[in-house]
Amino acid sequence: MVLQYKLKSSNRWKKYPGKAKLEKSVSKYDFRLLNESKTKVLVDKGPYEKVMKRFRQIEFFKHRG
């Protein structure tokens, strides 16, 4: 899965480098989650907490086995 982010005022999505490398607070950004090939949006634009909650759910069920 690929986590992308952008400033709320921006149009261009970028690959998420990690929370520590962001210039501003996570509340100033929108986030989304895509599949590996970037063809399908798994979680549409939303706040960091919402997107990460869904990311953890997907990972949990993927490795539940």
N, C-alpha and C positions, 0 to 999 in steps of 0.2 A: 504494500500500500504506500501511497505517496501523499504526504501532508504538504499542502501549499498554503501560503499566506499572502495577504496584500493589505496595504493601508486602506482604511474605509473610503478615503477620497480617491484612491487609485483605481485603475482598470486592469493592470497587469498582475497576474498571479506569479509567484516565485516559489521555488522549493524552500521548505522550511529548514533553516540552519540550526535551530535549537533555541530554547528560551533565552539562554545567556547571551547569544549573539544578536538579539533584536535590539534596535536602537531605542525603541520606545516601549511602553508598557503593552502587554498582550491585549488589553482592552481597546487599544487604538487600531487593532488589526481585525480582519475577517479571516477565517480559516475554512478549508474544505479538505475532504479526503477523497482520493481517486484510487482506482485499482492500479496495479503495477504498470500496465501498458498505457495508462492515462486515457482510456477510452470510455470509462464509466465513472460517473460521480457517485461515490458511496454515501457521502454526507455532504449535503449542500451547504452553502455559505452560512456561517454561524460563529458564535463566540468560541474561544479556545476550550472552555470547560465542556461544552456540549459536544464538540467534535472529538475531543480526547476521550470522553465517556464512551462514545460509540466505537472509537478505535479499540479501546480496551475490551469492549464486549465482543467485537469481531475476533480479536486475538484469542480471547478466552475460549470461544467456541471452536476456533480453528485448531487449537492444541488440546482440546478436551479429550479427544480420542477414545 
